[in-house]
């Protein structure tokens, strides 16, 4: 082979190799993600991450999040790797590792890059409710605006004073009962719907143009939940026939902080396939049905505990 032929051969080979390494035009491989509800597994706590672990348990065990996310999972490797790692741990019935290079550690580093110490530095502000509120825009982006459903389905209303529509902040989308006119989730089931109307309509915040599958509450409550279900009154919906008699919601998740403002620990409780579980770092404990979780909350020990985030799911007949 001549010098010229040899160089032409090397050049052609190099072009072919470069073309083979170019993944920008390749079809992304489907991610191995399922939305089936398996029993939860624990998550290793290596760096005072109990607040983020409690939040991750909410996201990773929400079938509606998984159903929305798996359709677009190839677009977001950070979330995809975390979901796949957790689901692998579920299948192997072990806990999720969070050491250097793990999917959880990369997820935390990713959030820190986006939001700084507000989200990823342990402290008074790092409650699951606070972190959830902060990262909602990113979760929406990861699911092509499909989850959380409560964010997607709320519309703004016209104020009486100005007659103009107002775009509310994300704080308005997450129902926040902390220090708000004495409103409390300690109300009984029958009172809860009216408390929501009081909070929303009195502030002229929003109405629902679609029926949310989930309602979230960011709160700082004594560890006693009297309201395990409530009916969202039809006044909260914009002429939705299906909601003319109200929509019922039932408690499916809550996170608890134990300790003081300066130091403490987070754990969470979630209902999967009708069974309640306690999740505290790597430890998972099966509690039982709704009656069993009610017994657990009354009386509550220790007394220096507070509930910081709750989720109510829509009840379908």
C-alpha positions as CSV (number, residue, x, y, z in Angstrom):
1,X,0.0,0.0,0.0
2,X,1.4,3.4,-1.0
3,X,1.9,6.3,1.4
4,X,-1.1,8.1,-0.1
5,X,-3.3,5.1,0.1
6,X,-2.2,4.4,3.6
7,X,-3.1,7.9,4.8
8,X,-6.5,7.8,3.0
9,X,-7.2,4.5,4.7
10,X,-6.4,6.0,8.2
11,X,-8.4,9.2,7.4
12,X,-11.5,7.1,6.4
13,X,-11.1,4.9,9.5
14,X,-10.9,7.9,11.7
15,X,-14.1,9.4,10.2
16,X,-15.9,6.2,10.7
17,X,-14.8,5.9,14.4
18,X,-15.8,9.5,15.0
19,X,-19.2,8.9,13.5
20,X,-19.6,5.9,15.7
21,X,-18.8,7.9,18.8
22,X,-21.3,10.7,18.0
23,X,-24.3,9.9,20.1
24,X,-26.1,13.2,19.5
25,X,-28.1,11.7,16.6
26,X,-28.7,8.3,18.2
27,X,-32.1,7.4,19.6
28,X,-31.9,7.4,23.5
29,X,-32.1,4.0,25.0
30,X,-35.3,3.4,27.0
31,X,-34.8,3.4,30.8
32,X,-35.9,0.5,32.9
33,X,-38.5,2.3,35.0
34,X,-41.8,0.9,36.2
35,X,-44.7,2.6,37.9
36,X,-45.8,-0.5,39.8
37,X,-46.0,0.1,43.6
38,X,-43.5,-2.2,45.3
39,X,-42.8,-2.1,49.1
40,X,-40.4,0.8,49.9
41,X,-36.8,0.3,50.8
42,X,-34.5,2.3,53.1
43,X,-32.0,4.9,51.9
44,X,-28.5,5.1,53.5
45,X,-27.9,8.3,55.4
46,X,-24.2,9.2,55.1
47,X,-24.2,13.0,55.3
48,X,-27.1,14.2,57.5
49,X,-29.5,13.7,54.6
50,X,-32.5,12.5,56.5
51,X,-34.6,15.5,55.2
52,X,-33.7,14.7,51.6
53,X,-34.3,11.0,52.2
54,X,-37.8,11.7,53.4
55,X,-38.5,13.7,50.3
56,X,-36.9,11.1,48.0
57,X,-39.2,8.5,49.5
58,X,-42.2,10.6,48.6
59,X,-41.1,11.0,45.0
60,X,-39.8,7.5,44.4
61,X,-42.9,5.9,45.8
62,X,-45.5,8.0,44.0
63,X,-47.0,6.0,41.1
64,X,-48.3,9.1,39.4
65,X,-44.8,10.6,39.4
66,X,-43.3,7.3,38.0
67,X,-46.1,7.0,35.4
68,X,-45.4,10.6,34.2
69,X,-41.6,10.3,34.4
70,X,-41.0,7.0,32.6
71,X,-42.4,8.5,29.4
72,X,-39.6,11.1,29.4
73,X,-37.0,9.4,31.5
74,X,-34.4,9.4,28.7
75,X,-34.3,13.2,28.8
76,X,-33.1,13.4,32.4
77,X,-30.3,11.0,33.4
78,X,-30.0,12.4,37.0
79,X,-33.6,11.5,37.9
80,X,-33.5,8.3,35.8
81,X,-30.4,7.0,37.5
82,X,-31.9,7.7,40.9
83,X,-35.2,6.0,40.1
84,X,-33.5,3.0,38.5
85,X,-31.1,2.6,41.5
86,X,-34.0,2.7,43.9
87,X,-36.2,0.3,42.0
88,X,-33.2,-2.1,41.7
89,X,-32.9,-2.0,45.5
90,X,-36.6,-2.7,45.8
91,X,-36.3,-5.8,43.5
92,X,-33.2,-7.0,45.5
93,X,-34.9,-6.1,48.8
94,X,-32.0,-4.1,50.1
95,X,-31.4,-0.4,50.9
96,X,-30.2,2.3,48.5
97,X,-26.6,3.1,48.8
98,X,-25.7,6.8,48.8
99,X,-21.8,6.9,48.8
100,X,-19.6,8.7,46.5
101,X,-20.6,8.2,42.8
102,X,-24.0,6.8,43.7
103,X,-27.2,8.0,42.0
104,X,-28.4,9.6,45.2
105,X,-25.2,11.5,45.8
106,X,-25.3,12.8,42.2
107,X,-28.9,13.8,42.7
108,X,-28.0,15.8,45.8
109,X,-25.0,17.4,44.0
110,X,-27.3,18.3,41.1
111,X,-29.8,20.0,43.5
112,X,-27.0,21.8,45.2
113,X,-25.7,23.2,41.9
114,X,-29.3,24.5,41.1
115,X,-30.3,25.8,44.5
116,X,-27.2,26.0,46.7
117,X,-27.2,25.5,50.5
118,X,-30.9,26.4,50.8
119,X,-31.7,22.9,49.7
120,X,-28.6,20.8,50.4
121,X,-27.2,22.0,53.7
122,X,-28.7,20.5,56.8
123,X,-30.4,23.0,59.0
124,X,-33.6,24.6,60.1
125,X,-34.8,25.4,56.6
126,X,-34.1,22.0,55.2
127,X,-37.4,20.5,56.0
128,X,-38.9,18.2,53.3
129,X,-41.7,20.7,52.7
130,X,-39.3,23.5,52.1
131,X,-37.1,21.4,49.9
132,X,-40.1,20.0,48.0
133,X,-41.3,23.6,47.3
134,X,-37.8,24.6,46.1
135,X,-37.3,21.8,43.6
136,X,-40.9,21.7,42.2
137,X,-39.8,23.6,39.1
138,X,-37.1,21.0,38.4
139,X,-39.4,18.1,39.0
140,X,-41.9,19.7,36.6
141,X,-39.1,20.0,34.0
142,X,-38.1,16.4,34.6
143,X,-41.6,15.1,33.9
144,X,-42.5,17.5,31.1
145,X,-44.8,19.4,33.4
146,X,-46.8,16.3,34.3
147,X,-46.0,16.1,38.1
148,X,-46.7,17.2,40.8
149,X,-50.3,17.3,39.5
150,X,-51.4,19.9,42.0
151,X,-49.0,22.4,40.4
152,X,-50.1,21.7,36.8
153,X,-53.8,21.9,37.4
154,X,-54.1,25.2,39.3
155,X,-55.1,28.3,37.4
156,X,-55.0,31.9,38.6
157,X,-58.1,34.0,39.2
158,X,-59.0,37.6,38.6
159,X,-58.7,39.9,41.6
160,X,-61.7,42.1,42.5
161,X,-59.6,45.2,43.1
162,X,-57.7,45.4,39.8
163,X,-59.8,43.2,37.6
164,X,-56.5,41.7,36.3
165,X,-55.3,38.1,36.4
166,X,-52.4,37.5,38.7
167,X,-49.7,34.8,38.3
168,X,-49.2,33.3,41.7
169,X,-45.8,32.2,43.1
170,X,-45.1,28.5,43.7
171,X,-45.7,29.2,47.4
172,X,-49.4,29.6,46.6
173,X,-49.5,26.2,44.9
174,X,-48.4,24.3,48.0
175,X,-51.1,24.8,50.6
176,X,-49.2,26.3,53.5
177,X,-50.9,26.2,56.9
178,X,-47.9,27.3,59.1
179,X,-49.1,30.4,61.0
180,X,-52.0,31.2,58.7
181,X,-54.9,32.6,60.6
182,X,-54.9,29.7,63.1
183,X,-55.9,27.2,60.4
184,X,-54.7,23.7,61.2
185,X,-54.8,20.2,60.0
186,X,-55.9,19.3,63.5
187,X,-59.4,19.9,62.3
188,X,-61.7,16.9,62.0
189,X,-62.5,15.4,58.6
190,X,-65.8,17.3,58.3
191,X,-64.2,20.7,59.0
192,X,-61.2,20.3,56.7
193,X,-62.9,21.2,53.4
194,X,-64.2,24.4,54.8
195,X,-60.8,25.3,56.2
196,X,-59.4,24.9,52.7
197,X,-62.1,27.2,51.3
198,X,-61.4,29.7,54.0
199,X,-57.7,29.7,53.1
200,X,-58.1,29.9,49.3
201,X,-61.2,31.9,48.7
202,X,-60.5,34.5,51.4
203,X,-57.1,35.2,49.8
204,X,-58.7,35.0,46.3
205,X,-55.8,32.8,45.2
206,X,-56.8,30.1,42.8
207,X,-59.5,27.7,41.5
208,X,-58.9,24.3,40.0
209,X,-59.5,24.0,36.2
210,X,-58.8,20.2,36.5
211,X,-59.1,17.8,39.4
212,X,-55.7,17.3,41.1
213,X,-54.7,13.7,41.9
214,X,-52.7,15.0,44.9
215,X,-52.9,17.8,47.3
216,X,-49.8,18.8,49.3
217,X,-49.5,20.7,52.6
218,X,-46.4,22.3,53.9
219,X,-46.9,22.7,57.6
220,X,-45.4,22.9,61.1
221,X,-48.0,21.0,63.2
222,X,-48.1,19.2,66.4
223,X,-47.7,15.5,65.7
224,X,-51.4,14.7,65.8
225,X,-53.4,14.4,62.6
226,X,-57.2,14.3,63.1
227,X,-57.9,14.8,59.4
228,X,-57.2,11.6,57.5
229,X,-59.6,12.5,54.7
230,X,-61.5,15.5,53.5
231,X,-63.8,16.6,50.7
232,X,-62.6,19.5,48.5
233,X,-65.8,21.5,48.0
234,X,-67.1,22.3,44.5
235,X,-66.4,26.0,45.1
236,X,-62.7,25.2,44.5
237,X,-63.3,24.1,40.9
238,X,-64.0,26.0,37.8
239,X,-67.3,24.5,36.5
240,X,-66.2,20.9,36.6
241,X,-69.2,18.6,36.4
242,X,-67.4,15.7,38.0
243,X,-66.7,17.9,41.0
244,X,-70.2,19.2,41.6
245,X,-70.5,17.2,44.8
246,X,-66.9,17.8,45.8
247,X,-63.8,15.6,45.5
248,X,-62.6,13.4,48.4
249,X,-58.9,13.1,49.3
250,X,-57.2,10.8,51.8
251,X,-53.9,11.0,53.6
252,X,-51.1,9.0,51.9
253,X,-47.8,10.5,53.2
254,X,-46.4,12.7,55.9
255,X,-42.9,13.6,57.1
256,X,-42.1,14.2,60.7
257,X,-39.3,16.2,62.3
258,X,-38.1,15.2,65.8
259,X,-35.9,17.6,67.8
260,X,-35.4,21.3,68.0
261,X,-35.1,24.0,65.3
262,X,-31.3,23.7,65.5
263,X,-30.9,20.0,65.5
264,X,-33.1,17.0,64.8
265,X,-34.0,14.1,62.6
266,X,-36.5,13.4,59.8
267,X,-38.5,10.3,59.0
268,X,-41.7,9.7,57.0
269,X,-44.7,7.6,56.7
270,X,-46.3,6.5,53.5
271,X,-49.2,4.3,52.3
272,X,-48.5,1.9,49.4
273,X,-51.1,-0.5,48.2
274,X,-53.2,0.2,51.2
275,X,-50.4,-0.5,53.7
276,X,-48.7,2.2,55.8
277,X,-44.9,2.1,56.2
278,X,-42.5,4.0,58.4
279,X,-39.2,5.0,56.6
280,X,-36.3,6.1,58.7
281,X,-33.1,6.2,56.7
282,X,-32.2,2.5,56.0
283,X,-35.0,1.2,58.3
284,X,-38.4,0.3,56.9
285,X,-41.2,-0.8,59.2
286,X,-44.6,-2.0,58.1
287,X,-47.3,-0.3,60.2
288,X,-50.6,-1.6,58.8
289,X,-53.8,0.0,57.6
290,X,-55.3,3.4,58.4
291,X,-56.6,2.3,61.8
292,X,-53.0,1.3,62.8
293,X,-51.5,4.6,61.7
294,X,-54.1,6.4,63.7
295,X,-53.2,4.5,66.8
296,X,-49.5,5.3,66.2
297,X,-50.3,9.1,66.2
298,X,-52.3,9.0,69.5
299,X,-50.6,9.4,71.9
300,X,-47.4,10.7,70.2
301,X,-43.9,10.2,71.5
302,X,-41.7,12.0,71.6
303,X,-43.4,15.3,72.4
304,X,-40.8,17.4,70.5
305,X,-42.0,16.2,67.1
306,X,-43.8,18.1,64.4
307,X,-45.3,17.2,61.0
308,X,-43.7,19.2,58.1
309,X,-45.1,17.9,54.9
310,X,-48.3,16.0,54.0
311,X,-49.8,14.5,50.8
312,X,-53.5,13.7,50.3
313,X,-54.4,11.5,47.3
314,X,-57.7,11.7,45.4
315,X,-60.1,8.9,46.3
316,X,-61.6,7.2,43.2
317,X,-64.8,5.1,43.6
